[in-house]
């Protein structure tokens, strides 16, 4: 073999640097530590990922089974008219906002798909384009890598305990807003469970329209509330705004991958043109299940009651131990100040008794010192977790 042949044989084909470097996805890191630290023979109880363990209501499963076709065909990107109508009907009942099912809504394969694609749709490539994506942090761990894959610049806006973990747009410099293409707004908020009220949403909407950027409001937890009822960003008008909604949490349908994008028809039209290029469309039989779910509100109230019972159980236990919970107004998350202040060390102590929770620092530097409990195990699992905590006593504290 000649030197040229050896050189060619040794040359490695390229990979996107975002796939070969940087930090692990947070849940990959946590799973690795669980395997290293959890005791053998003890069934782990997982409070780390927001994946409901409650049963999907029977009428939804029946709708899916009844819709499985003998011959399967490609689904339309825009979804069935009955699905878009079911979503707009729910939105009107829930938020009092009327939406045009033909121009202002688009189905998504869960909100994660919508999150990942959004920056590709709005971030320009030339030097004069707006290229900044603003992300309040700590945050759902897909917003930032999705922006970077799209070639965007990322501005992390730190959330603060003193602000109740609520986004304060005035803390973002004006010069950042002038180059912003997209602001991610997550309310109710993952991981802290904080909520923005209507006046706060109005301020954000006015800012977006003044500076000319998009607001994408991730409202995945809008149905999981235990006091004040969350508002939608679309209550402030549709101009420059879209909202994301999903059945994953509302209807215990995380595996169905069914959600919606709704709002400004300009962005909906652009996404409708874009999405066929990446091959995503919701299967028709999943759409049938989604139609049944969006058309029924009683089961969502039932799901909420289940989380309320688990929430009360843990809040009472944390209070007995003197452990401080902040924000946690909505969602099925509790945002707990880690005893001793080191969130990773506290999580590792919990792993040793077979409990899995997420360090706040895995979701952004400003989350350090806190842990996120996702109340997704069954009520029986929650009782078992508290029994383990009580048995461990001071062993889980520094």
Secondary structure, 3 states (H helix, E strand, C coil): CCHHHHHHHHCCCCCCHHHHCCCCCHHHHHHHHHHHHCCCCCCCEECCCCCCCCCCCHHHHHHHHHHCCCCCCCCCCCCCHHHHHHHHHHHHHHHCCCCCCCCCEEEECHHHHHHHHHHHHHCCCCCCCCCEEEEEECCCCCHHHHHHHCCCEEEEEECCHHHCCCCCHHHCCHHHHHCEEEEEEECCCCCCCCCCCHHHHHHHHHHHHHHCCEEEEECCCCCCECCCCCCCHHHHCCCCEEEEEEHHHHCCCHHHCCEEEEECHHHHHHHHHHHHHHCCCCCHHHHHHHHHHHCCCHHHHHHHHHHHHHHHHHHHHHHHHCCCEECCCECCEEEEECCCCCHHHHHHHHHCCCEECEEHHHHCHHHCCEEEEECCCCHHHHHHHHHHHHHHHHHHCC
